[in-house]
């Protein structure tokens, strides 16, 4: 009699989850490496389906150092499946975005794992989820992803190979750095300088198949693969409240341009709401916001 496969599972310490969720990184274990979905041949076949979806994949070389600016690393003209077939010839990094939109098996996987997260953090039931999606990372040996942060909560699982993940708590990123990022009002990576982060706040996770980590929103990090090909899977999410927080920071950026010293988010919740709602209306005409506020308040930038 065939033994039915075990359901996809993420396993973490409940006390760590309750105290560190979206505050500090922590490790967990999982059984995703056993899924046929992540066999290399299956991923090559999946990658072929991305060829005409230019906005849904990213192929780049290795960064020369962790502190390299993210978008100065040259992108590669290969389609994803072409890069996967040449991983042993050059240090490539391949990102396949939102595989759940191409394969219902990945949709089922995402739904099952998200259910486990919600079970561990019931407060998410009260939140409006505005973005929930997954990604697959396939990299050559000895490839480096440079230092950056992401505007989303992340659960990252190593499927194949070794990967060293260097991550800091989100509070090592200053408010002004966050404001400069969120003023753009788009989902992208956040560029910050590695050398100015306190070394004693760095958390290093030695990942192998079956191990993963939780990465809070805005937690800066850089990653290096080991001596063989690496396959990783992650899923991320944003809530309506986290988006609102981003808009509050965006508003604070423009207030600073007027020479003001705005309160940090959380210090004046009612004012935070006003800022967020103002930016929600103003984002399409963001540049005119500074001129309008200056005219109304009579302030001039320093």
C-alpha beads as a LAMMPS data file, in Angstrom:
LAMMPS data file: protein, C-alpha beads

302 atoms
301 bonds

1 atom types
1 bond types

-500.0 500.0 xlo xhi
-500.0 500.0 ylo yhi
-500.0 500.0 zlo zhi

Masses

1 110.0

Atoms # bond

1 1 1 0.000 0.000 0.000
2 1 1 1.294 3.419 -0.969
3 1 1 1.799 5.790 1.929
4 1 1 0.044 9.092 1.215
5 1 1 2.420 12.058 1.132
6 1 1 2.497 14.303 4.169
7 1 1 0.806 17.673 3.705
8 1 1 3.100 20.683 3.227
9 1 1 4.018 21.935 6.671
10 1 1 5.967 24.766 8.254
11 1 1 7.046 24.007 11.831
12 1 1 8.091 26.728 14.279
13 1 1 8.316 27.353 17.986
14 1 1 4.994 28.895 19.032
15 1 1 6.626 31.179 21.598
16 1 1 9.095 32.497 19.023
17 1 1 6.266 33.145 16.601
18 1 1 4.201 35.060 19.152
19 1 1 7.082 37.280 20.289
20 1 1 8.971 37.801 17.036
21 1 1 6.406 37.730 14.232
22 1 1 7.015 40.772 12.008
23 1 1 9.453 42.149 14.591
24 1 1 12.568 39.979 14.447
25 1 1 13.685 37.150 12.171
26 1 1 13.442 33.560 13.404
27 1 1 14.046 30.144 11.929
28 1 1 11.684 27.250 11.271
29 1 1 11.627 23.816 9.673
30 1 1 9.507 22.529 6.774
31 1 1 8.955 19.507 4.530
32 1 1 8.543 21.312 1.196
33 1 1 11.718 19.845 -0.279
34 1 1 9.920 16.539 -0.743
35 1 1 7.355 18.004 -3.150
36 1 1 7.588 17.028 -6.812
37 1 1 6.815 20.661 -7.654
38 1 1 10.368 21.592 -6.721
39 1 1 12.231 18.942 -8.688
40 1 1 14.632 20.691 -11.031
41 1 1 13.109 19.281 -14.232
42 1 1 9.677 20.470 -13.079
43 1 1 11.060 23.949 -12.441
44 1 1 12.682 24.097 -15.881
45 1 1 9.319 23.198 -17.444
46 1 1 7.630 25.871 -15.327
47 1 1 10.294 28.424 -16.294
48 1 1 9.566 27.851 -19.985
49 1 1 6.049 29.160 -19.369
50 1 1 7.517 32.475 -18.198
51 1 1 9.209 33.257 -21.517
52 1 1 6.501 35.677 -22.663
53 1 1 5.898 37.145 -19.176
54 1 1 8.631 39.763 -18.922
55 1 1 7.197 41.348 -15.756
56 1 1 6.992 38.043 -13.905
57 1 1 10.620 36.989 -13.795
58 1 1 14.043 38.420 -13.062
59 1 1 17.375 37.018 -14.262
60 1 1 20.633 38.578 -13.090
61 1 1 24.230 37.747 -12.365
62 1 1 25.871 37.562 -8.972
63 1 1 26.662 40.768 -7.129
64 1 1 30.424 41.303 -6.714
65 1 1 29.891 42.085 -3.021
66 1 1 27.021 42.202 -0.486
67 1 1 27.166 46.006 -0.386
68 1 1 26.718 46.445 -4.134
69 1 1 23.741 48.591 -5.126
70 1 1 20.987 46.186 -6.102
71 1 1 20.169 47.454 -9.576
72 1 1 23.770 48.017 -10.618
73 1 1 24.163 44.230 -10.928
74 1 1 23.710 43.518 -14.646
75 1 1 20.558 41.718 -15.667
76 1 1 20.885 38.786 -18.054
77 1 1 19.174 38.536 -21.434
78 1 1 18.521 34.814 -21.076
79 1 1 14.946 33.666 -20.606
80 1 1 14.477 31.890 -17.262
81 1 1 14.663 28.334 -18.629
82 1 1 17.797 29.236 -20.620
83 1 1 19.512 30.546 -17.488
84 1 1 18.505 27.424 -15.549
85 1 1 20.152 25.242 -18.172
86 1 1 23.407 27.202 -17.738
87 1 1 23.639 27.549 -13.963
88 1 1 26.964 25.730 -13.925
89 1 1 28.468 28.028 -16.570
90 1 1 27.929 31.426 -14.935
91 1 1 26.686 32.756 -11.567
92 1 1 23.029 33.343 -12.401
93 1 1 20.139 34.277 -10.119
94 1 1 16.652 33.451 -11.410
95 1 1 13.451 34.693 -9.775
96 1 1 10.086 33.278 -10.872
97 1 1 7.288 35.453 -9.532
98 1 1 3.768 34.327 -8.646
99 1 1 3.953 30.695 -9.875
100 1 1 0.472 30.206 -8.424
101 1 1 -0.871 32.147 -11.409
102 1 1 0.546 29.540 -13.796
103 1 1 0.114 26.291 -11.896
104 1 1 -2.804 25.423 -9.616
105 1 1 -0.546 23.160 -7.563
106 1 1 1.395 26.221 -6.442
107 1 1 -1.913 27.946 -5.683
108 1 1 -2.878 25.024 -3.441
109 1 1 0.528 25.115 -1.763
110 1 1 0.278 28.839 -1.061
111 1 1 -3.237 28.471 0.345
112 1 1 -2.187 25.638 2.682
113 1 1 0.858 27.456 4.015
114 1 1 -1.019 30.713 4.458
115 1 1 -3.651 28.855 6.477
116 1 1 -0.896 27.698 8.853
117 1 1 0.342 31.251 9.322
118 1 1 -3.159 32.495 10.099
119 1 1 -3.632 29.685 12.606
120 1 1 -0.491 30.861 14.401
121 1 1 -1.431 34.539 14.274
122 1 1 -5.182 34.900 14.637
123 1 1 -4.915 38.677 14.371
124 1 1 -4.454 38.260 10.630
125 1 1 -8.097 37.181 10.413
126 1 1 -9.008 40.770 11.278
127 1 1 -6.678 42.219 8.648
128 1 1 -7.466 42.916 5.023
129 1 1 -4.810 41.154 2.958
130 1 1 -4.021 43.266 -0.100
131 1 1 -1.223 41.108 -1.501
132 1 1 -0.381 37.440 -0.967
133 1 1 1.974 35.792 -3.436
134 1 1 4.890 33.424 -3.711
135 1 1 8.181 33.230 -5.563
136 1 1 10.818 30.676 -6.514
137 1 1 14.531 31.524 -6.389
138 1 1 17.002 29.368 -8.318
139 1 1 20.668 30.343 -8.161
140 1 1 24.057 29.082 -9.237
141 1 1 26.648 28.105 -6.677
142 1 1 28.559 30.967 -5.039
143 1 1 26.060 33.649 -6.083
144 1 1 25.387 36.759 -4.003
145 1 1 22.180 38.772 -3.725
146 1 1 23.103 42.277 -2.493
147 1 1 21.817 44.101 0.555
148 1 1 18.249 45.476 0.416
149 1 1 14.886 45.326 2.174
150 1 1 11.393 44.385 0.988
151 1 1 8.041 46.050 1.852
152 1 1 6.395 42.759 2.843
153 1 1 6.349 40.013 5.461
154 1 1 8.211 36.942 4.205
155 1 1 8.326 33.209 4.990
156 1 1 11.380 31.805 3.200
157 1 1 12.064 28.074 2.752
158 1 1 15.240 26.453 1.445
159 1 1 14.469 23.554 -0.901
160 1 1 17.830 22.444 -2.316
161 1 1 21.446 23.349 -1.688
162 1 1 22.924 25.563 1.015
163 1 1 22.305 29.255 1.471
164 1 1 23.600 31.698 4.067
165 1 1 21.046 34.370 4.844
166 1 1 22.238 37.553 6.569
167 1 1 19.295 39.536 7.938
168 1 1 18.798 42.399 10.376
169 1 1 15.716 43.389 12.373
170 1 1 13.688 46.099 10.626
171 1 1 14.461 48.694 13.287
172 1 1 18.019 49.097 11.937
173 1 1 16.485 50.993 9.011
174 1 1 15.901 54.626 9.950
175 1 1 12.613 56.438 9.503
176 1 1 14.105 58.768 6.902
177 1 1 15.357 55.772 4.900
178 1 1 11.904 54.204 5.057
179 1 1 10.260 57.489 4.111
180 1 1 12.447 57.842 1.025
181 1 1 11.401 54.366 -0.065
182 1 1 7.673 54.620 0.627
183 1 1 7.328 57.996 -1.066
184 1 1 7.451 56.093 -4.368
185 1 1 4.227 54.255 -3.581
186 1 1 5.294 51.129 -5.475
187 1 1 6.205 47.543 -4.641
188 1 1 9.949 47.183 -5.166
189 1 1 13.143 46.590 -3.227
190 1 1 14.456 49.186 -0.800
191 1 1 18.092 50.192 -1.237
192 1 1 20.062 50.959 1.937
193 1 1 23.746 51.010 2.804
194 1 1 25.156 47.859 4.428
195 1 1 28.207 49.472 6.032
196 1 1 26.132 51.681 8.329
197 1 1 24.203 48.813 9.955
198 1 1 25.316 47.742 13.463
199 1 1 27.202 44.419 13.138
200 1 1 25.863 43.124 16.437
201 1 1 22.294 43.218 15.076
202 1 1 23.011 40.854 12.190
203 1 1 21.305 37.441 12.308
204 1 1 22.898 34.691 10.197
205 1 1 20.855 31.674 9.136
206 1 1 22.655 28.666 7.659
207 1 1 19.912 27.240 5.486
208 1 1 19.704 23.825 3.883
209 1 1 16.826 21.752 2.556
210 1 1 14.149 21.633 5.244
211 1 1 15.084 24.884 6.961
212 1 1 13.598 28.336 6.564
213 1 1 13.232 31.712 8.198
214 1 1 10.649 34.373 8.889
215 1 1 11.678 37.811 7.637
216 1 1 9.750 40.817 8.972
217 1 1 8.664 43.637 6.706
218 1 1 11.497 46.080 5.950
219 1 1 14.142 43.751 7.417
220 1 1 17.324 44.405 5.387
221 1 1 19.268 41.357 4.228
222 1 1 21.776 39.879 1.813
223 1 1 22.167 36.281 0.701
224 1 1 24.903 33.986 -0.584
225 1 1 24.590 30.475 -1.992
226 1 1 26.942 27.621 -1.128
227 1 1 28.968 25.267 -3.272
228 1 1 26.053 23.905 -5.303
229 1 1 22.847 24.977 -7.026
230 1 1 20.264 26.544 -4.713
231 1 1 16.465 26.376 -4.897
232 1 1 14.308 28.386 -2.483
233 1 1 10.613 29.151 -2.140
234 1 1 9.022 32.045 -0.321
235 1 1 5.634 33.586 0.149
236 1 1 4.992 37.168 1.168
237 1 1 2.053 39.331 2.116
238 1 1 0.984 42.884 2.781
239 1 1 -2.046 44.098 4.702
240 1 1 -4.174 47.195 4.275
241 1 1 -2.728 48.511 7.544
242 1 1 0.884 47.992 6.410
243 1 1 0.100 49.815 3.168
244 1 1 -1.431 52.646 5.213
245 1 1 1.733 52.797 7.316
246 1 1 3.742 53.157 4.125
247 1 1 1.573 56.075 3.028
248 1 1 2.065 57.718 6.430
249 1 1 5.815 57.486 5.949
250 1 1 5.415 58.878 2.456
251 1 1 3.593 61.894 3.872
252 1 1 6.307 62.359 6.492
253 1 1 8.895 62.490 3.712
254 1 1 7.144 65.458 2.117
255 1 1 6.631 67.165 5.472
256 1 1 10.385 66.920 6.072
257 1 1 10.938 68.611 2.721
258 1 1 8.968 71.518 4.149
259 1 1 11.403 71.758 7.051
260 1 1 9.032 70.096 9.526
261 1 1 9.832 67.305 12.003
262 1 1 6.865 64.908 11.710
263 1 1 5.986 62.435 14.442
264 1 1 7.053 58.847 13.902
265 1 1 4.256 56.460 12.905
266 1 1 2.454 55.128 15.954
267 1 1 3.018 58.162 18.155
268 1 1 -0.170 59.932 17.009
269 1 1 -2.509 57.327 15.470
270 1 1 -5.237 59.757 14.475
271 1 1 -2.722 61.980 12.698
272 1 1 -1.261 58.860 11.040
273 1 1 -4.690 58.110 9.589
274 1 1 -5.046 61.641 8.241
275 1 1 -1.595 61.444 6.639
276 1 1 -2.331 58.065 5.073
277 1 1 -5.665 59.158 3.654
278 1 1 -4.156 62.368 2.337
279 1 1 -1.441 60.444 0.522
280 1 1 -3.940 57.964 -0.876
281 1 1 -5.625 60.871 -2.605
282 1 1 -2.416 62.670 -3.459
283 1 1 -0.240 59.853 -4.806
284 1 1 -1.394 60.350 -8.432
285 1 1 -0.342 63.976 -8.138
286 1 1 2.438 63.571 -5.566
287 1 1 4.609 66.358 -6.881
288 1 1 1.889 68.937 -6.512
289 1 1 1.345 67.946 -2.876
290 1 1 4.435 69.766 -1.605
291 1 1 3.477 72.955 -3.420
292 1 1 -0.100 72.759 -2.134
293 1 1 0.848 72.111 1.488
294 1 1 3.484 74.866 1.391
295 1 1 0.930 77.327 0.078
296 1 1 -1.603 76.398 2.753
297 1 1 0.801 76.297 5.704
298 1 1 3.075 79.093 4.552
299 1 1 6.190 76.992 5.213
300 1 1 9.304 76.994 3.103
301 1 1 11.863 74.209 2.946
302 1 1 15.134 74.792 4.751

Bonds

1 1 1 2
2 1 2 3
3 1 3 4
4 1 4 5
5 1 5 6
6 1 6 7
7 1 7 8
8 1 8 9
9 1 9 10
10 1 10 11
11 1 11 12
12 1 12 13
13 1 13 14
14 1 14 15
15 1 15 16
16 1 16 17
17 1 17 18
18 1 18 19
19 1 19 20
20 1 20 21
21 1 21 22
22 1 22 23
23 1 23 24
24 1 24 25
25 1 25 26
26 1 26 27
27 1 27 28
28 1 28 29
29 1 29 30
30 1 30 31
31 1 31 32
32 1 32 33
33 1 33 34
34 1 34 35
35 1 35 36
36 1 36 37
37 1 37 38
38 1 38 39
39 1 39 40
40 1 40 41
41 1 41 42
42 1 42 43
43 1 43 44
44 1 44 45
45 1 45 46
46 1 46 47
47 1 47 48
48 1 48 49
49 1 49 50
50 1 50 51
51 1 51 52
52 1 52 53
53 1 53 54
54 1 54 55
55 1 55 56
56 1 56 57
57 1 57 58
58 1 58 59
59 1 59 60
60 1 60 61
61 1 61 62
62 1 62 63
63 1 63 64
64 1 64 65
65 1 65 66
66 1 66 67
67 1 67 68
68 1 68 69
69 1 69 70
70 1 70 71
71 1 71 72
72 1 72 73
73 1 73 74
74 1 74 75
75 1 75 76
76 1 76 77
77 1 77 78
78 1 78 79
79 1 79 80
80 1 80 81
81 1 81 82
82 1 82 83
83 1 83 84
84 1 84 85
85 1 85 86
86 1 86 87
87 1 87 88
88 1 88 89
89 1 89 90
90 1 90 91
91 1 91 92
92 1 92 93
93 1 93 94
94 1 94 95
95 1 95 96
96 1 96 97
97 1 97 98
98 1 98 99
99 1 99 100
100 1 100 101
101 1 101 102
102 1 102 103
103 1 103 104
104 1 104 105
105 1 105 106
106 1 106 107
107 1 107 108
108 1 108 109
109 1 109 110
110 1 110 111
111 1 111 112
112 1 112 113
113 1 113 114
114 1 114 115
115 1 115 116
116 1 116 117
117 1 117 118
118 1 118 119
119 1 119 120
120 1 120 121
121 1 121 122
122 1 122 123
123 1 123 124
124 1 124 125
125 1 125 126
126 1 126 127
127 1 127 128
128 1 128 129
129 1 129 130
130 1 130 131
131 1 131 132
132 1 132 133
133 1 133 134
134 1 134 135
135 1 135 136
136 1 136 137
137 1 137 138
138 1 138 139
139 1 139 140
140 1 140 141
141 1 141 142
142 1 142 143
143 1 143 144
144 1 144 145
145 1 145 146
146 1 146 147
147 1 147 148
148 1 148 149
149 1 149 150
150 1 150 151
151 1 151 152
152 1 152 153
153 1 153 154
154 1 154 155
155 1 155 156
156 1 156 157
157 1 157 158
158 1 158 159
159 1 159 160
160 1 160 161
161 1 161 162
162 1 162 163
163 1 163 164
164 1 164 165
165 1 165 166
166 1 166 167
167 1 167 168
168 1 168 169
169 1 169 170
170 1 170 171
171 1 171 172
172 1 172 173
173 1 173 174
174 1 174 175
175 1 175 176
176 1 176 177
177 1 177 178
178 1 178 179
179 1 179 180
180 1 180 181
181 1 181 182
182 1 182 183
183 1 183 184
184 1 184 185
185 1 185 186
186 1 186 187
187 1 187 188
188 1 188 189
189 1 189 190
190 1 190 191
191 1 191 192
192 1 192 193
193 1 193 194
194 1 194 195
195 1 195 196
196 1 196 197
197 1 197 198
198 1 198 199
199 1 199 200
200 1 200 201
201 1 201 202
202 1 202 203
203 1 203 204
204 1 204 205
205 1 205 206
206 1 206 207
207 1 207 208
208 1 208 209
209 1 209 210
210 1 210 211
211 1 211 212
212 1 212 213
213 1 213 214
214 1 214 215
215 1 215 216
216 1 216 217
217 1 217 218
218 1 218 219
219 1 219 220
220 1 220 221
221 1 221 222
222 1 222 223
223 1 223 224
224 1 224 225
225 1 225 226
226 1 226 227
227 1 227 228
228 1 228 229
229 1 229 230
230 1 230 231
231 1 231 232
232 1 232 233
233 1 233 234
234 1 234 235
235 1 235 236
236 1 236 237
237 1 237 238
238 1 238 239
239 1 239 240
240 1 240 241
241 1 241 242
242 1 242 243
243 1 243 244
244 1 244 245
245 1 245 246
246 1 246 247
247 1 247 248
248 1 248 249
249 1 249 250
250 1 250 251
251 1 251 252
252 1 252 253
253 1 253 254
254 1 254 255
255 1 255 256
256 1 256 257
257 1 257 258
258 1 258 259
259 1 259 260
260 1 260 261
261 1 261 262
262 1 262 263
263 1 263 264
264 1 264 265
265 1 265 266
266 1 266 267
267 1 267 268
268 1 268 269
269 1 269 270
270 1 270 271
271 1 271 272
272 1 272 273
273 1 273 274
274 1 274 275
275 1 275 276
276 1 276 277
277 1 277 278
278 1 278 279
279 1 279 280
280 1 280 281
281 1 281 282
282 1 282 283
283 1 283 284
284 1 284 285
285 1 285 286
286 1 286 287
287 1 287 288
288 1 288 289
289 1 289 290
290 1 290 291
291 1 291 292
292 1 292 293
293 1 293 294
294 1 294 295
295 1 295 296
296 1 296 297
297 1 297 298
298 1 298 299
299 1 299 300
300 1 300 301
301 1 301 302
